[in-house]
């Protein structure tokens, strides 16, 4: 009898030990995502306040707070900001081993691991004799030989390189990396984007590779050019001949139908934001529009977000938008317009030639007519280009607010 009691007590103790939560080391971590035979390195830090853990993703000057970090037994799950994705890993001796999990498409998930204590990106070596600093005319070349014109801007201090690429449909946000044996390595991981760039330099020219996610790969070439620029952002998306207005009726987050001809928008300037919660560039624009709207909503301007989500499911889509609104404190309204398939998105707005970028910003005047369409967005990671967008946005809205409708009757 005593032996049975002793055995039972031992089993209870062992079960209790096995159920004990693992300790997640606080401070800096160096993460690694394996994609297409390559290693994408990124940095993050773990913070603990009381019993609650949080994390910060770090890309150059950017810090993204992850405030949904949970530990169960020997594993950790970090929900990746507003995105329907997470880092899920086993904790063991200052190491993490697991998966960068995309909940909306689990077949797109990637292996993930991390080591506590390291603060460098690709290398801790401080010195290099190759400098990649400058502005470049860039051409990306897909596997199908399709080309995309871009502008690359890089800044190098000792052996730390930061920068980004601007494209006609948006920017690659905050890139960070190092030079290893003469090769520039840049990466970003912002919770949805998992981008890796490499390049070698010959004279004023660069030749490199770009890896994105599980399968996307492009070659790229660049020539140093301080006058490099993109096509006019207002020339890419436009109204088809015979159209002056956008006509649509989409459900808001409570399924009430919303149209730009509704009474609430009459006589006001209306800014339409074509976006998706899965899109980090859209997150950047939403942060800008949130602050701008709070400062300017009393001037006769409204903003309406048209959400194109990953799934053709209203409940899923509306839940993603609602989470984003809460996380970012967004005060303006949203409707569920469709999915992120650009061809299908174009069918929802037949007056447009096509939807080619998330985000795209459409400016409607007080008379209800479309006045400007701006394709893409240059976010805060682009520096002066972001400042130029803010200036463009303010000047465009001011111009539309100044329109006198009585003189046109």
Secondary structure as GFF3:
##gff-version 3
##sequence-region A 1 409
A	DSSP	alpha_helix	2	18	.	.	.	ID=ss1
A	DSSP	beta_strand	27	35	.	.	.	ID=ss2
A	DSSP	beta_strand	38	49	.	.	.	ID=ss3
A	DSSP	beta_strand	52	59	.	.	.	ID=ss4
A	DSSP	beta_strand	62	72	.	.	.	ID=ss5
A	DSSP	beta_strand	75	79	.	.	.	ID=ss6
A	DSSP	beta_strand	85	92	.	.	.	ID=ss7
A	DSSP	beta_strand	95	102	.	.	.	ID=ss8
A	DSSP	three_ten_helix	106	108	.	.	.	ID=ss9
A	DSSP	beta_strand	110	116	.	.	.	ID=ss10
A	DSSP	beta_strand	134	141	.	.	.	ID=ss11
A	DSSP	beta_strand	147	157	.	.	.	ID=ss12
A	DSSP	beta_strand	160	167	.	.	.	ID=ss13
A	DSSP	beta_strand	170	171	.	.	.	ID=ss14
A	DSSP	beta_strand	175	180	.	.	.	ID=ss15
A	DSSP	beta_strand	183	189	.	.	.	ID=ss16
A	DSSP	beta_strand	194	202	.	.	.	ID=ss17
A	DSSP	beta_strand	205	212	.	.	.	ID=ss18
A	DSSP	beta_strand	216	224	.	.	.	ID=ss19
A	DSSP	beta_strand	250	252	.	.	.	ID=ss20
A	DSSP	beta_strand	257	258	.	.	.	ID=ss21
A	DSSP	three_ten_helix	263	265	.	.	.	ID=ss22
A	DSSP	beta_strand	269	275	.	.	.	ID=ss23
A	DSSP	alpha_helix	280	296	.	.	.	ID=ss24
A	DSSP	three_ten_helix	297	299	.	.	.	ID=ss25
A	DSSP	beta_strand	301	309	.	.	.	ID=ss26
A	DSSP	alpha_helix	314	328	.	.	.	ID=ss27
A	DSSP	beta_strand	333	339	.	.	.	ID=ss28
A	DSSP	alpha_helix	342	348	.	.	.	ID=ss29
A	DSSP	beta_strand	360	364	.	.	.	ID=ss30
A	DSSP	beta_strand	370	375	.	.	.	ID=ss31
A	DSSP	three_ten_helix	380	382	.	.	.	ID=ss32
A	DSSP	alpha_helix	384	401	.	.	.	ID=ss33
A	DSSP	three_ten_helix	406	408	.	.	.	ID=ss34
###
